[in-house]
Structure formats: C-alpha cells, structure tokens
Amino acid sequence: MEFFISGKEVSQKYYKSFQPNLINKNWILNNMEVIQLLSKADRHIGRLDMYSEYVNIDLFIRMHIAKEATQSSKIEGTQTNMEEAFLKKEEIAFEKRDDWEEVQNYISAMNEAVKLLHTLPFSSRLIKQTHKILLQGVRGENKLPGEYRTSQNWIGGASINDAVFIPPVHSSINELISDLEHFANDELNPLPDLIKIAIIHYQFETIHPFLDGNGRVGRLLITLYLVSKGVLKQPILYLSDFFERNRTLYYDNLMRVRTHNDMNQWLKFFLTGVIETSKKGVATFDGILQLQKVLDEKLKTLGNRNVDARKIIDYLYSQPIIEVNKVEELIEKSSVTSYKLLADLEKLDIIKEISGAQRNRLYVFKDYLDLFNND
C-alpha cells in the first residue's frame, strides 16, 4: 500500500477535478498495523455473524436496518431518531416529515438491495437500483434517481470555486464504476474481503457518481458487499453509527487518501470501525438474550394471558411501537381486552405509553429500543 497513488488533479477550464486511478490491480498488503487490525476485525465480525445461527435473527433485522438508516441519514443532516423511524407518517411532526421519509427510503433501499443479491451480483445495476429507491419521492427526486450524473458535482463549499473536493468528470464515471465492479467480483484477486470493501467504499465516495445520495449509497454498499461475499449471513453490521460519531475523522481519512496517497490510514480507520461495531453488535445481542430471560419471568405472572402477551412481544421485536388496533389484530380479541393486556404489560414495565392521548395510544418497547439507542 505504500506505493499506492490515488490519482491526480485534472484542469477543467476554471477548476480542477480529481481523477482517481483504477483499483482493479494487484495490491500488496504489507503494513503490520493494518494486518493486525484485519486479524482482529475478522475475529470480531465472525463472532457477530455467529448470532445469525443462535438467535431468531429475522426478528431483529429490522431494528439493525432502522439504526443504520437513522445514523447514515444523520451524517447527511437529517434528524429522525430510532423511535420516530417506527412511527407512521401522520404521527410525525410536519416539519420533520422530509427527514422521516429519507430514513424510510433508506430502510426500503436496504431491504430491496438484500433481496436483489439473490439474483444480482454486487454490480452497477444493483447500485443504481438501490439509489433509485433511496431518492424516490424525497428531496433528491429531481437529481436523476437511479442514474449516474451527467454533469459536474462537488463536495463542500457554496460553489465549485470554493469546494473542498471536486470528483472526476461525469464522462469517466462508467469506466471507473466498471473498474470498481470488476475489482469487487474478481475472485482471483487475493485481497481479503474487509480490505476490498474498505477500498471500494473509498473509491465510490471519490467517484461520487450520483448528483445526490452518494454518502448513503456508499455506506449501504459496505453491508451489501459483506453479505454478497458470505462474510455475513444476514445484514447485521452497520458502520454508519461509527462514522457518524467520528464524522470529522471519517471525512479527513477519506480525503487524506486523495491528498497524501495514504490508503493505510483509511484502512486502519475502517477496520477499527468494523472491530468496534462488531463488539457493540455482540453486546446488543447479548442484551437481547438477557432481556428475553427477564421477560419470560415477567410474562409467567400473567397466567393464561401469557400466550397473547407473547404474540405482542414477538411483534414488538421487529416493530417496537404498537397501538391497540394492532394488538386486537394480533390476539384476535376485543379492544377492551386488548387495552387491559396493554395495561398489564405497562404495569410490568415491559412497555411504556408515549403519546399521552386518551384514544389511539402508542406504546413503546422501551428496554428493547434502548439496546439499540445506547449500544
């Protein structure tokens, strides 16, 4: 990696764009710090992946995706939190609905992209389809959803004249993305998958192929790649929380590759993120298992209503906010019986009423939600 050259600045009339070098080539990984971090990252991501076999992972996937959606969007300036991500549009304050819709699109884009992996390789087509869903009906809907840009863009600054970074000209995007695609799918390239996706993420953000949504798509691609390569059985590793908490370092380390050819520093930052995020993911799953034991004891006190209560709890694992209409549907009982059961669960400190309304009350599975908010 010491001999890596990221690219060069190219004059474009009144500004200079950055033209990255192609990445589908033979790489030499010889930095001992990077190699040690890679070994540690592999170990921790392996432990996280084990939970795919030991817990009913399908129950909890939605929470992981919602966490990623809120944190990745937060990097771009949106303010939707985890709790709000599970509310209906009409339950969101009017001034926050644009942010809420962007988070919902991110959730939809991830879900759809994971499904597409069954029929599509990690590819330009997958990237475009993911971007199309991400920008559907939101603030970037007029910025060519699902299509690579046909004009110059820039990062930072009020105009191109004071931009922090100017990506390559649009006419080179197809070649650069094709190179990235070949690099991602070249089974003969001996680079470890975690190193590969770190380089792919850097290159994608440098190409900045879309007019809007590049950061969110680029971060989403990390998880998609790891699932496509079998490093993860399920999409349960999300780095956006780490990137958001270290936002300045995230941008600085990406930029340092371009300005100083320092790929090793980016790799160290990325692998540190994988290690930290994997550890937190394991701690979250351990917390879920502990919570399940506590709930089992609490639900025993409900006697014959235990069965109905468990139906509600199972639902709350994937949708941690519930209203009485949904309870009626789940347990197939009257609203009176449903309200009584909700009241019992509230007395047991399993759920908490959050709307303050007399009718159409909302209840949150707080201890569970806190595992993801405070992980």
PENORZI-V581984 format. One record per helix or strand of 2 or more residues. SS is the DSSP state (H for helix, E for strand). FROM is the first residue (numbers start at 1). TO is the last residue. If there is no record, write none. Layout:
# PENORZI-V581984
SS,FROM,TO / SS,FROM,TO
This chain:
# PENORZI-V581984
E,7,12 / E,15,20 / H,32,54 / H,57,75 / H,82,85 / H,89,91 / H,94,116 / H,124,135 / H,160,162 / H,170,185 / H,193,207 / H,214,228 / H,240,245 / H,247,260 / H,263,300 / H,303,318 / E,321,323 / H,324,331 / H,335,347 / E,352,353 / E,362,364 / H,366,373
